[in-house]
């Protein structure tokens, strides 16, 4: 059903029912507004991660070099208006951007059409410490992993570690060739190069238990290298 289709991932205002009721109407030039807390903004969360890394570096530099007297201040987060074109909002159906809070929060409150973007560092930590819960999360919600902000050289991580946990969208720096991009290109040659491939059943069925870090029963992870 998704072959040659494009999923639009973005903020969305209103419900799917309201979107359906507007189908066929003229939306040109119409803009919607909604109050949002910056603590709930996914993009600002990425900025916050970058800022925290910078502040940590700055603190280390200041301790080693007392001459650095520059004061760094961080503005308090506050409510702001989210403005989005109605035509764009209504294109968002299955991939409404929602800030990731915790696996437990998502299990209790997240809607089926909401999905999260998680930084590679946090995702790697979750895959090691809470693999079972993370697999359940990715079998329920579309999950995107993005490179950490300090990859200033546009380097890439190995996407396989996040595919193994069931993450559907593993973002890479496409401008940087190498093994990660070779894996990406090779994986999606399958299914006619449509851009979508079916995950294994154990990563789709929430009644099954799977932990890529463990060897239990007949499950034994292997690494295949072709030279």
HELIX and SHEET records of a PDB file:
HELIX    1   1 UNK A   16  UNK A   21  1                                   6    
HELIX    2   2 UNK A   38  UNK A   40  5                                   3    
HELIX    3   3 UNK A   42  UNK A   64  1                                  23    
HELIX    4   4 UNK A   86  UNK A   89  1                                   4    
HELIX    5   5 UNK A  103  UNK A  109  1                                   7    
HELIX    6   6 UNK A  120  UNK A  129  1                                  10    
HELIX    7   7 UNK A  131  UNK A  140  1                                  10    
HELIX    8   8 UNK A  160  UNK A  163  1                                   4    
HELIX    9   9 UNK A  179  UNK A  187  1                                   9    
HELIX   10  10 UNK A  191  UNK A  193  5                                   3    
HELIX   11  11 UNK A  201  UNK A  203  5                                   3    
SHEET    1   A 2 UNK A  31  UNK A  37  0                                        
SHEET    2   A 2 UNK A  79  UNK A  85 -1                                        
SHEET    1   B 4 UNK A  96  UNK A  97  0                                        
SHEET    2   B 4 UNK A 114  UNK A 119  1                                        
SHEET    3   B 4 UNK A 143  UNK A 146  1                                        
SHEET    4   B 4 UNK A 169  UNK A 170  1                                        
END                                                                             
